[in-house]
């Protein structure tokens, strides 16, 4: 009788665990219409577009060769090729994490609340493939979102690139 009682108790515990797990699996998922990014206190730059261009071989340490978006983010590209970086916080690019203080998503500024933001390289793949894509750039410390579209990415080790971006 003792063995039978233990068997019944074990069976009841397993049934309870299976039932709880099944309820988790059948639970209603989060509302897909709920934004994944809270933009309530963010600043969205929806002004007219400007073009920023860094010429081949131009000194990335010079202000004229940096797109100084805010006091915290100055986008440029070194003359050894590679990715863009934040000259305010970095001396050169670091593959996979530059530009520091930013995160990027492929998509429209109008859908920024629903986009998945990542470091530049993770968001666009190889930097050359960013050309022609609609991107949204989030300046993390300033909590600013703006649209960016690269129109040229120089090959070789010359540091040339051009993009259009929205303004405040």
N, CA, C and O atoms as a DFTB+ gen file, in Angstrom:
672 C
 N C O
     1  1       0.814      -1.180       0.000
     2  2       0.000       0.000       0.000
     3  2       0.869       1.261       0.000
     4  3       0.531       2.254      -0.644
     5  1       1.982       1.213       0.721
     6  2       2.875       2.353       0.785
     7  2       3.436       2.660      -0.612
     8  3       3.515       3.822      -1.012
     9  1       3.824       1.609      -1.347
    10  2       4.342       1.798      -2.703
    11  2       3.276       2.379      -3.613
    12  3       3.564       3.237      -4.447
    13  1       2.059       1.917      -3.456
    14  2       0.960       2.430      -4.273
    15  2       0.725       3.912      -3.978
    16  3       0.486       4.688      -4.903
    17  1       0.786       4.315      -2.718
    18  2       0.601       5.716      -2.334
    19  2       1.708       6.587      -2.929
    20  3       1.441       7.682      -3.425
    21  1       2.940       6.102      -2.880
    22  2       4.056       6.840      -3.472
    23  2       3.878       6.969      -4.986
    24  3       4.169       8.016      -5.564
    25  1       3.398       5.899      -5.622
    26  2       3.153       5.924      -7.056
    27  2       2.096       6.970      -7.409
    28  3       2.283       7.744      -8.348
    29  1       0.994       7.001      -6.669
    30  2      -0.083       7.958      -6.924
    31  2       0.424       9.383      -6.686
    32  3       0.123      10.281      -7.473
    33  1       1.179       9.600      -5.627
    34  2       1.726      10.918      -5.331
    35  2       2.661      11.372      -6.455
    36  3       2.600      12.525      -6.882
    37  1       3.513      10.483      -6.931
    38  2       4.421      10.805      -8.036
    39  2       3.643      11.147      -9.294
    40  3       3.981      12.094     -10.005
    41  1       2.614      10.384      -9.563
    42  2       1.780      10.616     -10.731
    43  2       1.099      11.985     -10.651
    44  3       1.025      12.701     -11.650
    45  1       0.612      12.341      -9.486
    46  2      -0.021      13.651      -9.301
    47  2       0.980      14.791      -9.509
    48  3       0.645      15.794     -10.140
    49  1       2.177      14.655      -8.998
    50  2       3.204      15.684      -9.167
    51  2       3.580      15.839     -10.642
    52  3       3.715      16.962     -11.127
    53  1       3.750      14.734     -11.355
    54  2       4.090      14.798     -12.783
    55  2       2.970      15.455     -13.563
    56  3       3.225      16.268     -14.451
    57  1       1.734      15.112     -13.243
    58  2       0.586      15.704     -13.934
    59  2       0.544      17.206     -13.697
    60  3       0.266      17.969     -14.622
    61  1       0.814      17.637     -12.481
    62  2       0.808      19.070     -12.168
    63  2       1.902      19.794     -12.946
    64  3       1.675      20.883     -13.472
    65  1       3.087      19.192     -13.020
    66  2       4.190      19.813     -13.759
    67  2       3.878      19.879     -15.250
    68  3       4.119      20.904     -15.887
    69  1       3.350      18.810     -15.804
    70  2       3.006      18.784     -17.227
    71  2       1.922      19.806     -17.508
    72  3       1.980      20.512     -18.515
    73  1       0.937      19.892     -16.636
    74  2      -0.159      20.835     -16.825
    75  2       0.354      22.269     -16.790
    76  3      -0.052      23.097     -17.606
    77  1       1.258      22.568     -15.836
    78  2       1.808      23.920     -15.739
    79  2       2.640      24.252     -16.965
    80  3       2.544      25.359     -17.495
    81  1       3.458      23.307     -17.424
    82  2       4.271      23.533     -18.614
    83  2       3.386      23.740     -19.833
    84  3       3.674      24.593     -20.673
    85  1       2.310      22.965     -19.936
    86  2       1.398      23.087     -21.068
    87  2       0.733      24.456     -21.063
    88  3       0.533      25.053     -22.121
    89  1       0.385      24.963     -19.864
    90  2      -0.222      26.295     -19.768
    91  2       0.757      27.368     -20.238
    92  3       0.360      28.326     -20.902
    93  1       2.038      27.206     -19.892
    94  2       3.046      28.163     -20.362
    95  2       3.129      28.151     -21.882
    96  3       3.227      29.205     -22.509
    97  1       3.089      26.966     -22.472
    98  2       3.177      26.855     -23.922
    99  2       1.952      27.438     -24.613
   100  3       2.061      27.976     -25.715
   101  1       0.808      27.339     -23.989
   102  2      -0.426      27.812     -24.593
   103  2      -0.744      29.260     -24.248
   104  3      -1.715      29.824     -24.751
   105  1       0.081      29.865     -23.385
   106  2      -0.181      31.242     -22.975
   107  2      -0.181      32.162     -24.190
   108  3       0.549      31.939     -25.156
   109  1      -0.993      33.175     -24.127
   110  2      -1.073      34.151     -25.210
   111  2       0.234      34.920     -25.274
   112  3       0.687      35.435     -24.252
   113  1       0.859      35.016     -26.456
   114  2       2.117      35.761     -26.565
   115  2       1.880      37.250     -26.352
   116  3       0.746      37.728     -26.396
   117  1       2.973      37.972     -26.120
   118  2       2.880      39.424     -25.954
   119  2       2.223      40.024     -27.184
   120  3       2.356      39.499     -28.289
   121  1       1.527      41.104     -26.991
   122  2       0.831      41.773     -28.078
   123  2       1.837      42.216     -29.132
   124  3       2.706      43.034     -28.832
   125  1       1.746      41.700     -30.362
   126  2       2.710      42.071     -31.390
   127  2       2.601      43.547     -31.785
   128  3       3.517      44.083     -32.409
   129  1       1.508      44.203     -31.435
   130  2       1.348      45.616     -31.751
   131  2       2.023      46.505     -30.712
   132  3       2.101      47.719     -30.902
   133  1       2.511      45.924     -29.620
   134  2       3.181      46.692     -28.585
   135  2       4.592      47.032     -29.048
   136  3       5.354      46.128     -29.390
   137  1       4.961      48.321     -29.069
   138  2       6.303      48.710     -29.511
   139  2       7.378      48.085     -28.629
   140  3       7.175      47.882     -27.432
   141  1       8.529      47.783     -29.237
   142  2       9.630      47.218     -28.466
   143  2      10.580      48.295     -27.965
   144  3      11.404      48.031     -27.089
   145  1      10.479      49.511     -28.511
   146  2      11.311      50.637     -28.071
   147  2      10.399      51.748     -27.546
   148  3       9.490      52.198     -28.242
   149  1      10.652      52.175     -26.327
   150  2       9.857      53.257     -25.748
   151  2      10.459      54.587     -26.195
   152  3      11.535      54.973     -25.738
   153  1       9.768      55.274     -27.076
   154  2      10.251      56.547     -27.606
   155  2       9.577      57.749     -26.936
   156  3       9.676      58.876     -27.423
   157  1       8.898      57.501     -25.827
   158  2       8.135      58.542     -25.148
   159  2       8.977      59.784     -24.867
   160  3       8.521      60.902     -25.109
   161  1      10.183      59.608     -24.364
   162  2      11.035      60.744     -24.005
   163  2      12.163      60.979     -25.011
   164  3      13.031      61.824     -24.788
   165  1      12.149      60.248     -26.095
   166  2      13.199      60.381     -27.106
   167  2      12.950      61.590     -27.998
   168  3      11.828      62.086     -28.109
   169  1      14.017      62.045     -28.624
   170  2      13.932      63.104     -29.628
   171  2      14.066      62.440     -30.992
   172  3      14.997      61.668     -31.223
   173  1      13.146      62.738     -31.886
   174  2      13.163      62.176     -33.234
   175  2      13.489      63.305     -34.203
   176  3      12.775      64.306     -34.258
   177  1      14.567      63.145     -34.968
   178  2      14.940      64.151     -35.949
   179  2      14.195      63.874     -37.254
   180  3      14.506      62.922     -37.970
   181  1      13.223      64.706     -37.546
   182  2      12.413      64.558     -38.756
   183  2      12.590      65.729     -39.706
   184  3      11.815      65.889     -40.649
   185  1      13.621      66.561     -39.461
   186  2      13.879      67.708     -40.325
   187  2      14.389      67.281     -41.685
   188  3      14.527      66.091     -41.969
   189  1      14.667      68.263     -42.520
   190  2      15.141      67.968     -43.876
   191  2      16.466      67.213     -43.824
   192  3      17.190      67.270     -42.831
   193  1      16.767      66.510     -44.902
   194  2      18.005      65.738     -44.985
   195  2      19.178      66.617     -45.391
   196  3      19.033      67.560     -46.169
   197  1      20.345      66.285     -44.844
   198  2      21.594      66.879     -45.299
   199  2      22.498      65.745     -45.746
   200  3      22.267      64.587     -45.399
   201  1      23.522      66.074     -46.510
   202  2      24.495      65.075     -46.956
   203  2      25.815      65.337     -46.263
   204  3      26.303      66.466     -46.234
   205  1      26.393      64.275     -45.699
   206  2      27.736      64.349     -45.135
   207  2      28.632      63.463     -45.983
   208  3      28.273      62.333     -46.312
   209  1      29.807      63.987     -46.337
   210  2      30.762      63.210     -47.127
   211  2      32.159      63.379     -46.548
   212  3      32.577      64.490     -46.224
   213  1      32.868      62.279     -46.423
   214  2      34.282      62.311     -46.064
   215  2      35.034      61.884     -47.312
   216  3      34.792      60.806     -47.856
   217  1      35.935      62.721     -47.757
   218  2      36.695      62.449     -48.977
   219  2      37.759      61.387     -48.732
   220  3      38.204      61.181     -47.603
   221  1      38.154      60.724     -49.797
   222  2      39.228      59.732     -49.733
   223  2      40.503      60.392     -49.225
   224  3      40.918      61.435     -49.732
   225  1      41.115      59.781     -48.231
   226  2      42.382      60.269     -47.698
   227  2      42.281      61.458     -46.760
   228  3      43.301      61.892     -46.224
   229  1      41.087      62.001     -46.540
   230  2      40.931      63.153     -45.647
   231  2      41.205      62.733     -44.202
   232  3      40.856      61.625     -43.793
   233  1      41.828      63.624     -43.438
   234  2      42.216      63.339     -42.056
   235  2      40.977      63.175     -41.173
   236  3      40.247      64.144     -40.964
   237  1      40.722      61.969     -40.651
   238  2      39.517      61.740     -39.849
   239  2      39.534      62.466     -38.504
   240  3      38.501      62.548     -37.839
   241  1      40.687      62.993     -38.094
   242  2      40.772      63.715     -36.822
   243  2      40.363      65.179     -36.959
   244  3      40.170      65.866     -35.956
   245  1      40.231      65.656     -38.186
   246  2      39.815      67.035     -38.415
   247  2      38.296      67.140     -38.340
   248  3      37.590      66.282     -38.871
   249  1      37.790      68.178     -37.688
   250  2      36.352      68.362     -37.489
   251  2      35.582      68.357     -38.803
   252  3      34.468      67.836     -38.859
   253  1      36.150      68.924     -39.854
   254  2      35.466      68.995     -41.144
   255  2      35.206      67.599     -41.732
   256  3      34.341      67.436     -42.593
   257  1      35.950      66.608     -41.267
   258  2      35.814      65.238     -41.765
   259  2      35.043      64.342     -40.801
   260  3      35.082      63.116     -40.903
   261  1      34.347      64.973     -39.871
   262  2      33.514      64.264     -38.894
   263  2      32.106      64.847     -38.959
   264  3      31.938      66.066     -39.013
   265  1      31.110      63.993     -38.954
   266  2      29.736      64.486     -38.844
   267  2      29.451      64.602     -37.352
   268  3      29.161      63.613     -36.681
   269  1      29.539      65.813     -36.855
   270  2      29.366      66.059     -35.411
   271  2      27.887      66.213     -35.107
   272  3      27.339      67.316     -35.100
   273  1      27.265      65.081     -34.858
   274  2      25.824      65.037     -34.620
   275  2      25.429      65.709     -33.314
   276  3      24.471      66.481     -33.272
   277  1      26.164      65.417     -32.250
   278  2      25.945      66.016     -30.932
   279  2      27.310      66.164     -30.279
   280  3      28.331      65.860     -30.896
   281  1      27.336      66.624     -29.045
   282  2      28.606      66.714     -28.310
   283  2      29.197      65.333     -28.031
   284  3      30.380      65.217     -27.709
   285  1      28.379      64.290     -28.154
   286  2      28.813      62.932     -27.808
   287  2      29.117      62.037     -29.003
   288  3      29.777      61.010     -28.842
   289  1      28.653      62.399     -30.196
   290  2      28.792      61.504     -31.356
   291  2      29.305      62.283     -32.557
   292  3      28.650      63.197     -33.057
   293  1      30.524      61.887     -33.018
   294  2      31.176      62.488     -34.184
   295  2      31.539      61.347     -35.137
   296  3      32.552      60.676     -34.940
   297  1      30.728      61.126     -36.158
   298  2      30.925      59.990     -37.062
   299  2      31.990      60.304     -38.117
   300  3      31.953      61.356     -38.754
   301  1      32.932      59.382     -38.292
   302  2      33.956      59.487     -39.334
   303  2      34.426      58.081     -39.699
   304  3      33.915      57.084     -39.190
   305  1      35.408      58.026     -40.589
   306  2      35.974      56.739     -41.009
   307  2      37.463      56.942     -41.234
   308  3      37.874      57.937     -41.831
   309  1      38.266      56.011     -40.762
   310  2      39.713      56.099     -40.922
   311  2      40.138      55.815     -42.359
   312  3      39.368      55.274     -43.153
   313  1      41.362      56.187     -42.675
   314  2      41.886      56.003     -44.027
   315  2      42.486      54.626     -44.256
   316  3      43.045      54.356     -45.319
   317  1      42.373      53.765     -43.271
   318  2      42.829      52.390     -43.426
   319  2      41.668      51.468     -43.792
   320  3      41.774      50.246     -43.687
   321  1      40.558      52.072     -44.224
   322  2      39.368      51.286     -44.550
   323  2      38.609      50.955     -43.288
   324  3      38.736      51.644     -42.276
   325  1      37.832      49.919     -43.347
   326  2      37.092      49.501     -42.169
   327  2      35.808      50.278     -41.975
   328  3      35.292      50.928     -42.885
   329  1      35.317      50.184     -40.759
   330  2      34.013      50.740     -40.406
   331  2      34.094      52.206     -40.005
   332  3      35.173      52.762     -39.798
   333  1      32.919      52.809     -39.903
   334  2      32.824      54.134     -39.323
   335  2      33.035      54.018     -37.814
   336  3      32.881      52.944     -37.233
   337  1      33.389      55.136     -37.196
   338  2      33.541      55.131     -35.741
   339  2      33.175      56.494     -35.185
   340  3      32.978      57.452     -35.934
   341  1      33.086      56.572     -33.865
   342  2      32.740      57.802     -33.156
   343  2      34.031      58.457     -32.677
   344  3      34.599      58.061     -31.659
   345  1      34.489      59.468     -33.425
   346  2      35.763      60.120     -33.111
   347  2      35.739      60.833     -31.760
   348  3      36.800      61.152     -31.222
   349  1      34.591      61.083     -31.216
   350  2      34.488      61.706     -29.885
   351  2      34.900      60.721     -28.793
   352  3      35.426      61.121     -27.755
   353  1      34.658      59.431     -29.031
   354  2      34.912      58.425     -28.002
   355  2      35.903      57.343     -28.410
   356  3      36.294      56.520     -27.582
   357  1      36.321      57.333     -29.695
   358  2      37.233      56.293     -30.185
   359  2      38.307      56.939     -31.057
   360  3      38.071      57.978     -31.674
   361  1      39.494      56.316     -31.107
   362  2      40.559      56.793     -31.987
   363  2      40.535      56.106     -33.347
   364  3      41.107      56.609     -34.314
   365  1      39.879      54.969     -33.416
   366  2      39.706      54.233     -34.667
   367  2      38.551      53.257     -34.454
   368  3      38.021      53.130     -33.350
   369  1      38.175      52.572     -35.532
   370  2      37.041      51.659     -35.395
   371  2      37.440      50.388     -34.665
   372  3      38.597      49.967     -34.683
   373  1      36.458      49.799     -34.029
   374  2      36.591      48.493     -33.393
   375  2      35.519      47.611     -34.016
   376  3      34.326      47.802     -33.779
   377  1      35.956      46.648     -34.814
   378  2      35.023      45.821     -35.577
   379  2      33.956      45.207     -34.669
   380  3      34.262      44.525     -33.691
   381  1      32.717      45.466     -35.015
   382  2      31.602      44.890     -34.275
   383  2      31.026      45.779     -33.191
   384  3      29.904      45.539     -32.744
   385  1      31.763      46.812     -32.746
   386  2      31.211      47.660     -31.686
   387  2      31.178      49.145     -32.048
   388  3      30.515      49.928     -31.369
   389  1      31.868      49.533     -33.083
   390  2      31.860      50.943     -33.495
   391  2      30.646      51.240     -34.364
   392  3      30.098      50.348     -35.012
   393  1      30.244      52.469     -34.369
   394  2      30.632      53.595     -33.537
   395  2      30.050      53.481     -32.120
   396  3      28.860      53.226     -31.937
   397  1      30.917      53.677     -31.135
   398  2      30.521      53.619     -29.730
   399  2      29.448      54.678     -29.467
   400  3      29.502      55.782     -30.009
   401  1      28.482      54.327     -28.634
   402  2      27.424      55.264     -28.259
   403  2      26.275      55.324     -29.250
   404  3      25.399      56.184     -29.150
   405  1      26.284      54.405     -30.207
   406  2      25.217      54.367     -31.205
   407  2      24.683      52.948     -31.341
   408  3      25.343      51.973     -30.985
   409  1      23.476      52.867     -31.863
   410  2      22.917      51.591     -32.288
   411  2      22.080      51.861     -33.521
   412  3      21.531      52.951     -33.685
   413  1      21.983      50.857     -34.394
   414  2      21.433      51.027     -35.733
   415  2      20.381      49.968     -36.024
   416  3      20.403      48.874     -35.459
   417  1      19.462      50.313     -36.913
   418  2      18.458      49.348     -37.380
   419  2      18.160      49.638     -38.837
   420  3      18.204      50.787     -39.277
   421  1      17.857      48.586     -39.579
   422  2      17.409      48.744     -40.960
   423  2      15.913      49.000     -40.904
   424  3      15.171      48.238     -40.283
   425  1      15.466      50.080     -41.558
   426  2      14.045      50.400     -41.577
   427  2      13.813      51.889     -41.633
   428  3      14.734      52.673     -41.860
   429  1      12.577      52.263     -41.423
   430  2      12.145      53.653     -41.526
   431  2      12.074      54.310     -40.149
   432  3      11.736      53.664     -39.157
   433  1      12.393      55.586     -40.103
   434  2      12.275      56.358     -38.861
   435  2      10.839      56.327     -38.344
   436  3      10.612      56.418     -37.137
   437  1       9.876      56.200     -39.244
   438  2       8.468      56.151     -38.842
   439  2       8.125      54.873     -38.091
   440  3       7.088      54.803     -37.431
   441  1       8.979      53.866     -38.184
   442  2       8.747      52.589     -37.511
   443  2       9.783      52.329     -36.414
   444  3       9.954      51.189     -35.983
   445  1      10.474      53.378     -35.962
   446  2      11.567      53.222     -34.996
   447  2      11.150      52.495     -33.723
   448  3      11.957      51.777     -33.133
   449  1       9.926      52.667     -33.299
   450  2       9.474      52.014     -32.063
   451  2       9.440      50.500     -32.190
   452  3       9.455      49.795     -31.181
   453  1       9.395      49.993     -33.412
   454  2       9.285      48.549     -33.621
   455  2      10.528      47.902     -34.214
   456  3      10.516      46.709     -34.516
   457  1      11.594      48.664     -34.386
   458  2      12.806      48.125     -34.989
   459  2      13.721      47.499     -33.943
   460  3      13.645      47.827     -32.759
   461  1      14.576      46.603     -34.390
   462  2      15.575      45.985     -33.522
   463  2      16.906      46.689     -33.750
   464  3      17.454      46.634     -34.852
   465  1      17.431      47.347     -32.725
   466  2      18.667      48.112     -32.836
   467  2      19.859      47.280     -32.379
   468  3      19.782      46.521     -31.414
   469  1      20.973      47.449     -33.112
   470  2      22.195      46.688     -32.859
   471  2      23.396      47.567     -33.188
   472  3      23.233      48.656     -33.740
   473  1      24.604      47.105     -32.854
   474  2      25.785      47.817     -33.343
   475  2      25.764      47.878     -34.878
   476  3      25.134      47.041     -35.525
   477  1      26.443      48.858     -35.448
   478  2      26.410      49.114     -36.884
   479  2      26.614      47.848     -37.717
   480  3      25.782      47.517     -38.562
   481  1      27.705      47.153     -37.482
   482  2      28.047      45.988     -38.323
   483  2      26.999      44.880     -38.194
   484  3      26.659      44.242     -39.190
   485  1      26.497      44.648     -37.015
   486  2      25.466      43.620     -36.827
   487  2      24.182      44.001     -37.553
   488  3      23.475      43.137     -38.073
   489  1      23.884      45.295     -37.587
   490  2      22.649      45.754     -38.230
   491  2      22.721      45.689     -39.749
   492  3      21.740      45.332     -40.402
   493  1      23.879      46.034     -40.321
   494  2      23.963      46.154     -41.787
   495  2      24.720      45.031     -42.473
   496  3      24.679      44.929     -43.699
   497  1      25.405      44.190     -41.724
   498  2      26.278      43.197     -42.356
   499  2      27.592      43.879     -42.696
   500  3      28.117      44.646     -41.890
   501  1      28.129      43.609     -43.882
   502  2      29.359      44.303     -44.260
   503  2      29.024      45.766     -44.534
   504  3      27.964      46.061     -45.087
   505  1      29.910      46.685     -44.156
   506  2      29.610      48.106     -44.340
   507  2      29.237      48.481     -45.777
   508  3      28.372      49.331     -45.984
   509  1      29.876      47.859     -46.767
   510  2      29.543      48.162     -48.160
   511  2      28.086      47.877     -48.468
   512  3      27.482      48.557     -49.298
   513  1      27.520      46.887     -47.817
   514  2      26.128      46.521     -48.093
   515  2      25.130      47.505     -47.474
   516  3      23.928      47.391     -47.714
   517  1      25.608      48.459     -46.689
   518  2      24.722      49.473     -46.111
   519  2      24.264      50.477     -47.170
   520  3      23.236      51.133     -47.002
   521  1      25.023      50.594     -48.252
   522  2      24.694      51.576     -49.288
   523  2      23.297      51.330     -49.844
   524  3      22.963      50.228     -50.278
   525  1      22.493      52.384     -49.817
   526  2      21.141      52.319     -50.358
   527  2      20.080      51.854     -49.387
   528  3      18.894      51.905     -49.711
   529  1      20.467      51.400     -48.204
   530  2      19.484      50.926     -47.223
   531  2      18.978      52.084     -46.376
   532  3      19.737      52.982     -46.010
   533  1      17.680      52.052     -46.067
   534  2      17.118      52.994     -45.104
   535  2      17.500      52.508     -43.712
   536  3      17.180      51.383     -43.328
   537  1      18.183      53.361     -42.965
   538  2      18.636      53.006     -41.619
   539  2      18.092      54.011     -40.616
   540  3      17.772      55.150     -40.957
   541  1      17.995      53.564     -39.381
   542  2      17.682      54.460     -38.275
   543  2      18.847      54.362     -37.300
   544  3      19.258      53.270     -36.907
   545  1      19.367      55.513     -36.921
   546  2      20.483      55.611     -35.991
   547  2      19.954      56.133     -34.662
   548  3      19.259      57.148     -34.614
   549  1      20.291      55.428     -33.586
   550  2      19.939      55.872     -32.233
   551  2      21.210      56.342     -31.549
   552  3      22.152      55.568     -31.377
   553  1      21.237      57.607     -31.158
   554  2      22.329      58.158     -30.367
   555  2      21.964      57.899     -28.914
   556  3      21.153      58.618     -28.331
   557  1      22.557      56.883     -28.344
   558  2      22.106      56.332     -27.073
   559  2      22.126      57.360     -25.946
   560  3      21.106      57.564     -25.287
   561  1      23.254      58.004     -25.713
   562  2      23.368      58.919     -24.575
   563  2      22.420      60.106     -24.714
   564  3      21.869      60.580     -23.720
   565  1      22.229      60.584     -25.933
   566  2      21.359      61.732     -26.172
   567  2      19.899      61.331     -26.380
   568  3      19.017      62.189     -26.387
   569  1      19.641      60.046     -26.547
   570  2      18.323      59.480     -26.848
   571  2      17.671      60.201     -28.030
   572  3      16.544      60.691     -27.954
   573  1      18.436      60.241     -29.124
   574  2      17.987      60.844     -30.374
   575  2      17.936      59.758     -31.441
   576  3      18.832      58.919     -31.533
   577  1      16.875      59.787     -32.246
   578  2      16.720      58.876     -33.377
   579  2      16.716      59.704     -34.656
   580  3      16.057      60.742     -34.724
   581  1      17.450      59.250     -35.670
   582  2      17.469      59.940     -36.950
   583  2      17.582      58.935     -38.084
   584  3      18.034      57.806     -37.890
   585  1      17.169      59.358     -39.260
   586  2      17.274      58.473     -40.422
   587  2      18.612      58.712     -41.112
   588  3      19.117      59.834     -41.148
   589  1      19.177      57.632     -41.661
   590  2      20.466      57.683     -42.356
   591  2      20.365      56.783     -43.581
   592  3      19.782      55.700     -43.523
   593  1      20.937      57.241     -44.688
   594  2      21.048      56.391     -45.877
   595  2      22.420      56.629     -46.495
   596  3      22.718      57.718     -46.983
   597  1      23.263      55.571     -46.463
   598  2      24.572      55.666     -47.092
   599  2      24.373      55.671     -48.601
   600  3      23.649      54.839     -49.147
   601  1      25.028      56.623     -49.270
   602  2      24.923      56.703     -50.730
   603  2      26.228      56.299     -51.404
   604  3      26.256      56.049     -52.609
   605  1      27.312      56.234     -50.627
   606  2      28.594      55.784     -51.173
   607  2      29.449      55.215     -50.051
   608  3      29.492      55.764     -48.950
   609  1      30.129      54.108     -50.340
   610  2      31.085      53.513     -49.405
   611  2      32.338      53.185     -50.199
   612  3      32.328      52.292     -51.047
   613  1      33.414      53.905     -49.924
   614  2      34.662      53.717     -50.662
   615  2      35.296      52.374     -50.396
   616  3      35.377      51.921     -49.254
   617  1      35.745      51.744     -51.463
   618  2      36.473      50.483     -51.310
   619  2      37.960      50.800     -51.194
   620  3      38.383      51.935     -51.417
   621  1      38.721      49.818     -50.855
   622  2      40.139      50.059     -50.634
   623  2      40.329      50.749     -49.300
   624  3      39.399      50.845     -48.500
   625  1      41.503      51.213     -49.075
   626  2      41.819      51.809     -47.774
   627  2      41.935      53.314     -47.915
   628  3      43.009      53.887     -47.730
   629  1      40.803      53.960     -48.248
   630  2      40.848      55.409     -48.410
   631  2      39.908      56.160     -47.470
   632  3      40.017      57.381     -47.357
   633  1      38.993      55.473     -46.797
   634  2      38.134      56.094     -45.795
   635  2      36.968      56.910     -46.331
   636  3      36.275      57.582     -45.567
   637  1      36.751      56.855     -47.628
   638  2      35.677      57.667     -48.209
   639  2      34.309      57.055     -47.923
   640  3      34.129      55.840     -48.012
   641  1      33.344      57.917     -47.578
   642  2      31.948      57.506     -47.457
   643  2      31.068      58.736     -47.533
   644  3      31.501      59.857     -47.265
   645  1      29.817      58.495     -47.906
   646  2      28.827      59.577     -47.988
   647  2      27.498      59.048     -47.505
   648  3      27.119      57.917     -47.811
   649  1      26.792      59.867     -46.751
   650  2      25.417      59.510     -46.381
   651  2      24.555      60.745     -46.306
   652  3      25.032      61.873     -46.182
   653  1      23.248      60.484     -46.387
   654  2      22.235      61.496     -46.138
   655  2      21.629      61.176     -44.782
   656  3      21.447      60.012     -44.425
   657  1      21.319      62.227     -44.033
   658  2      20.690      61.995     -42.723
   659  2      19.686      63.094     -42.431
   660  3      19.753      64.193     -42.982
   661  1      18.753      62.765     -41.545
   662  2      17.765      63.762     -41.129
   663  2      18.394      64.720     -40.122
   664  3      19.432      64.433     -39.527
   665  1      17.745      65.852     -39.952
   666  2      18.218      66.907     -39.045
   667  2      17.144      67.181     -38.003
   668  3      16.009      66.726     -38.143
   669  1      17.506      67.933     -36.945
   670  2      16.492      68.238     -35.915
   671  2      15.325      69.035     -36.462
   672  3      14.400      69.364     -35.719
